[in-house]
């Protein structure tokens, strides 16, 4: 087994469908679909007939941001002075254990299938940016999208994104672009040609389908108590599923989801039910805390918590002074009382 000292060497983990791929793919980047200015551009690769993959990074022995505070409290992970994880990576060959490699760091990169539909949504709401995901909690007074309201052909729409959003859209094939555009744009046909126009309604419908997919395979790693009433449990899952998309969609798209009131899938009602339930729990908890505090205050007033003994009454005792008998000596005559 070889120990690697070359800092330029890195590991790229491929999904099964790309292991035998001999294609030379080009890495390109697009603006982050959430329009969050604190997030970097996404690194992408396209493989013919297989779609677009995102190049991501992972570090062994580094917890996720969700449990960062807890990990620090438990001293679960350890880092060097420059913030790097203290971990090595072992690459082994199952068929030949002697064929392996040890890297003196715990970092690796991998390819994950992605959907550039989210990037199209980011383009549609490009004028709406945020600096932090906490900004999503506050709804804007009004959302007016200023976008090209024309129906455009496929190639014209592709050129529009290259010219007005980002030049790197030119690296996305028309085939892949069309599949994504059909998810969020209304089509019309004229003289045998198809034209497209993106709309907020079409985008919301697309995201509702994404939420349903999340609910079908709800992540088991997300902490959610099973003791919730069945109806509240479903509302909680819908709320969490919508909030999971915050990292992928712009703020206006998120609020359109929160207010969605479909006949067979009512997101707004789910949010309201879960919010009312959690607020009620908070009120009950506050009431219990208030009752306990009142009992403690009454107990303190009555001396129920006092451990001091009753002070003893102090009685002053007068000690009589002894009288000195008058003497009859020679000197005593000198101190005779005046007549």
DRENKE-726464 format. One line per 4 residues: for each residue x, y, z of C-alpha. Coordinates in nm, 3 decimals, decimal comma, m for minus. Layout:
// residues N
X/Y/Z; ...
// end
This chain:
// residues 339
0,000/0,000/0,000; 0,133/0,341/m0,097; 0,133/0,645/0,126; 0,060/0,961/m0,072
0,250/1,282/m0,009; 0,151/1,457/m0,331; m0,089/1,741/m0,246; m0,203/1,754/m0,608
m0,344/1,403/m0,590; m0,717/1,391/m0,516; m1,000/1,138/m0,508; m1,309/1,163/m0,727
m1,593/0,925/m0,644; m1,813/0,839/m0,942; m2,170/0,706/m0,939; m2,211/0,354/m1,084
m2,346/0,477/m1,419; m2,027/0,673/m1,487; m1,763/0,415/m1,394; m1,720/0,292/m1,752
m1,762/0,637/m1,908; m1,476/0,728/m2,144; m1,607/1,074/m2,230; m1,396/1,384/m2,169
m1,631/1,608/m1,973; m1,568/1,976/m1,915; m1,616/2,135/m1,574; m1,816/2,457/m1,585
m2,003/2,664/m1,329; m2,333/2,848/m1,288; m2,459/3,093/m1,025; m2,604/2,926/m0,718
m2,977/2,865/m0,782; m3,085/3,014/m0,448; m2,941/3,357/m0,540; m2,778/3,357/m0,197
m2,479/3,588/m0,227; m2,292/3,401/0,047; m2,291/3,078/m0,156; m2,037/2,995/m0,423
m2,113/2,904/m0,782; m2,195/2,538/m0,843; m1,941/2,326/m1,032; m2,107/2,112/m1,301
m2,024/1,850/m1,565; m2,248/1,720/m1,843; m2,222/1,369/m1,987; m2,400/1,292/m2,313
m2,714/1,090/m2,259; m2,664/1,086/m1,881; m2,740/1,443/m1,779; m2,564/1,696/m1,559
m2,372/1,617/m1,240; m2,254/1,851/m0,968; m1,900/1,831/m0,836; m1,917/1,831/m0,456
m1,667/1,797/m0,173; m1,675/1,602/0,151; m1,446/1,584/0,452; m1,428/1,279/0,675
m1,460/1,358/1,046; m1,637/1,686/0,989; m1,998/1,698/1,103; m2,275/1,868/0,911
m2,372/2,227/0,986; m2,699/2,106/1,143; m2,513/1,943/1,437; m2,216/2,182/1,452
m2,296/2,322/1,798; m2,359/1,977/1,945; m2,038/1,839/1,793; m1,836/2,120/1,950
m1,995/2,058/2,289; m1,921/1,685/2,275; m1,569/1,743/2,135; m1,656/1,487/1,869
m1,423/1,605/1,593; m1,069/1,735/1,601; m0,898/1,977/1,366; m0,557/2,122/1,296
m0,476/2,487/1,368; m0,576/2,584/1,015; m0,916/2,414/1,050; m0,845/2,094/0,857
m0,970/1,758/0,979; m0,726/1,517/1,141; m0,796/1,213/0,928; m0,640/1,008/0,649
m0,818/0,846/0,355; m0,760/0,482/0,267; m0,839/0,374/m0,088; m0,853/m0,003/m0,126
m0,914/m0,252/m0,402; m1,156/m0,521/m0,285; m1,024/m0,766/m0,543; m0,661/m0,697/m0,456
m0,605/m0,571/m0,099; m0,236/m0,507/m0,178; m0,342/m0,246/m0,431; m0,427/0,054/m0,219
m0,342/0,410/m0,140; m0,330/0,621/0,175; m0,388/0,995/0,148; m0,276/1,214/0,435
m0,601/1,408/0,446; m0,970/1,334/0,479; m1,101/1,522/0,178; m1,251/1,383/m0,138
m1,477/1,497/m0,419; m1,770/1,321/m0,578; m2,022/1,362/m0,858; m2,391/1,380/m0,777
m2,675/1,391/m1,028; m2,836/1,734/m1,030; m3,126/1,911/m1,197; m3,056/2,245/m1,366
m3,427/2,321/m1,338; m3,330/2,487/m1,009; m3,079/2,705/m1,196; m3,354/2,811/m1,437
m3,569/2,910/m1,139; m3,274/3,110/m1,007; m3,256/3,291/m1,341; m3,628/3,372/m1,335
m3,595/3,533/m0,989; m3,243/3,671/m1,047; m3,337/4,018/m0,917; m3,417/3,873/m0,573
m3,102/3,803/m0,372; m3,038/3,727/m0,005; m2,728/3,730/0,212; m2,834/3,459/0,453
m3,095/3,183/0,472; m3,243/3,357/0,777; m3,373/3,620/0,535; m3,628/3,364/0,415
m3,814/3,388/0,746; m3,926/3,742/0,667; m4,172/3,775/0,379; m4,125/4,067/0,142
m4,410/4,316/0,112; m4,454/4,255/m0,260; m4,298/4,032/m0,524; m4,301/4,174/m0,875
m4,098/3,976/m1,125; m3,947/4,185/m1,402; m3,871/3,932/m1,671; m3,906/3,885/m2,044
m4,276/3,812/m2,091; m4,241/3,681/m2,447; m4,277/3,326/m2,570; m3,938/3,223/m2,709
m3,813/2,929/m2,908; m3,577/2,680/m2,744; m3,258/2,819/m2,896; m3,367/3,179/m2,836
m3,437/3,101/m2,469; m3,096/2,937/m2,441; m2,929/3,244/m2,594; m3,124/3,469/m2,356
m2,969/3,296/m2,054; m2,621/3,309/m2,205; m2,653/3,682/m2,276; m2,849/3,807/m1,972
m2,767/3,561/m1,693; m2,433/3,383/m1,733; m2,212/3,296/m2,034; m2,149/2,946/m1,896
m2,502/2,843/m1,991; m2,341/2,781/m2,330; m2,193/2,460/m2,184; m2,542/2,313/m2,132
m2,663/2,115/m2,433; m2,996/2,207/m2,592; m3,125/1,858/m2,512; m3,062/1,898/m2,140
m3,180/2,259/m2,147; m3,509/2,162/m2,310; m3,585/1,893/m2,050; m3,533/2,145/m1,769
m3,723/2,427/m1,941; m4,031/2,209/m1,994; m4,054/2,170/m1,614; m4,103/2,541/m1,548
m4,233/2,695/m1,872; m4,568/2,696/m2,049; m4,538/2,581/m2,413; m4,739/2,693/m2,715
m4,718/2,564/m3,070; m4,733/2,783/m3,380; m4,673/2,663/m3,734; m4,512/2,346/m3,605
m4,267/2,530/m3,377; m4,282/2,524/m2,996; m4,230/2,838/m2,790; m4,182/2,864/m2,414
m4,248/3,115/m2,135; m4,156/3,068/m1,769; m4,423/3,161/m1,514; m4,440/3,165/m1,130
m4,736/2,924/m1,142; m4,546/2,669/m1,350; m4,244/2,699/m1,121; m4,458/2,639/m0,811
m4,616/2,331/m0,969; m4,269/2,195/m1,043; m4,155/2,252/m0,684; m4,469/2,087/m0,548
m4,368/1,773/m0,740; m4,024/1,796/m0,581; m4,181/1,817/m0,234; m4,394/1,511/m0,302
m4,079/1,322/m0,400; m3,914/1,420/m0,071; m4,219/1,305/0,125; m4,216/0,968/m0,054
m3,864/0,901/0,074; m3,856/1,127/0,379; m3,499/1,136/0,519; m3,466/0,921/0,831
m3,178/1,136/0,952; m3,408/1,433/1,015; m3,511/1,435/1,382; m3,889/1,436/1,409
m4,076/1,286/1,703; m4,310/0,999/1,623; m4,527/1,091/1,922; m4,694/1,369/1,726
m5,061/1,321/1,638; m5,089/1,165/1,287; m5,234/1,479/1,128; m4,970/1,702/1,287
m4,695/1,458/1,188; m4,789/1,488/0,820; m4,804/1,867/0,849; m4,461/1,866/1,013
m4,314/1,659/0,729; m4,458/1,895/0,466; m4,315/2,194/0,653; m3,972/2,033/0,678
m3,977/1,923/0,311; m4,051/2,280/0,198; m3,779/2,420/0,424; m3,528/2,173/0,281
m3,563/2,349/m0,054; m3,446/2,681/0,094; m3,089/2,590/0,000; m3,189/2,546/m0,367
m3,454/2,805/m0,452; m3,482/3,187/m0,438; m3,684/3,354/m0,165; m3,993/3,441/m0,378
m4,022/3,080/m0,497; m4,012/2,967/m0,133; m4,294/3,200/m0,027; m4,508/3,096/m0,323
m4,471/2,742/m0,192; m4,559/2,838/0,165; m4,883/3,000/0,040; m4,976/2,718/m0,197
m5,337/2,600/m0,145; m5,394/2,312/m0,386; m5,707/2,100/m0,359; m5,520/1,774/m0,299
m5,205/1,922/m0,147; m5,240/2,229/0,074; m4,900/2,354/0,189; m5,039/2,668/0,353
m5,272/2,463/0,573; m4,990/2,225/0,670; m4,771/2,518/0,774; m5,054/2,673/0,976
m5,142/2,349/1,157; m4,783/2,279/1,252; m4,722/2,638/1,360; m5,038/2,641/1,576
m4,937/2,309/1,734; m4,584/2,423/1,820; m4,711/2,759/1,947; m4,960/2,581/2,172
m4,679/2,367/2,313; m4,479/2,680/2,387; m4,778/2,841/2,561; m4,837/2,528/2,772
m4,469/2,514/2,865; m4,470/2,881/2,965; m4,784/2,828/3,174; m4,624/2,534/3,356
m4,309/2,733/3,420; m4,519/3,021/3,553; m4,709/2,791/3,790; m4,388/2,639/3,922
m4,242/2,985/3,974; m4,553/3,099/4,162; m4,538/2,796/4,391; m4,172/2,864/4,461
m4,244/3,229/4,539; m4,524/3,135/4,782; m4,298/2,881/4,946; m4,023/3,136/4,992
m4,267/3,389/5,140; m4,390/3,136/5,397; m4,040/3,033/5,487; m4,095/2,681/5,353
m3,749/2,678/5,203; m3,579/2,832/5,510; m3,338/2,614/5,709; m3,239/2,870/5,976
m3,336/2,815/6,341; m3,575/3,044/6,533; m3,365/3,313/6,701; m3,355/3,293/7,082
m3,491/3,581/7,288; m3,213/3,775/7,462; m3,289/3,870/7,825; m3,059/4,121/7,991
m2,965/4,027/8,347; m2,865/4,302/8,595; m2,579/4,204/8,825; m2,596/4,396/9,164
m2,274/4,564/9,265; m2,133/4,486/9,609; m2,113/4,775/9,858; m1,781/4,842/10,017
m1,806/4,864/10,396; m1,690/5,184/10,559; m1,368/5,147/10,735; m1,251/5,293/11,062
m0,890/5,338/10,980; m0,689/5,660/11,018; m0,710/5,740/10,651; m1,087/5,698/10,644
m1,130/5,999/10,861; m0,975/6,208/10,590; m1,270/6,121/10,356; m1,548/6,210/10,594
m1,869/6,338/10,437; m1,922/6,706/10,457; m2,177/6,823/10,708
// end
